[in-house]
């Protein structure tokens, strides 16, 4: 896979003795690719990513993989708090309020190829292909509700959930009962925590809880379900069961 390497961001440092485990997908929220390059390569902005993908599918490598690009900010996933040291950051030339407000086919095809290469190079698990909103649900929404996660799932790049049988659902509910988890809210928070989300403050802060639920809904429910305010509980049960069984 070929990259454009003539643009280099100065905004990086050494990884903190961490292996690359995660891929984080962002959108730029800027006017176009050139604006994004200018922003990500500006020393004063103190932000960068390893890769930027344009609307026409061109991939720019702004920071070498071996370095710690500054893309995640304050974030958390499965007890990892220095996400930048453990991840590769990919920015997409997309702005929900701009002319570049579509995830073009060429862009997504390049993204798939890049993810596949990174997965092979660093043995990254399907569970660890994440949205910026997964690792920072209380302050970020990108890559947003229109990002085609189903396309990545159909290409076997991210985990897809198999439908549960009745006995499998009963196993999960029995486990909840055994651990004295009666309310759906408590079960929901526990599942989100086990999957990897930051639930440290949501028990006592309803505002943070609602933001976390929104982040999960945008990622895992389709747009019709989101608009209908459909419950995420059944999806969470499937997610946890598949998460516990998969090695990917």
Secondary structure as UniProt FT lines:
FT   STRAND          12..14
FT   STRAND          22..27
FT   HELIX           33..40
FT   HELIX           43..45
FT   STRAND          51..53
FT   TURN            55..56
FT   STRAND          59..61
FT   TURN            65..66
FT   STRAND          67..69
FT   TURN            78..79
FT   HELIX           83..86
FT   STRAND          87..92
FT   TURN            96..97
FT   HELIX           105..122
FT   HELIX           126..128
FT   STRAND          129..131
FT   HELIX           132..135
FT   TURN            137..139
FT   TURN            142..143
FT   TURN            145..146
FT   HELIX           149..154
FT   TURN            155..156
FT   HELIX           166..178
FT   TURN            179..180
FT   HELIX           184..195
FT   TURN            200..201
FT   HELIX           202..204
FT   HELIX           206..220
FT   HELIX           223..227
FT   TURN            228..229
FT   HELIX           233..245
//
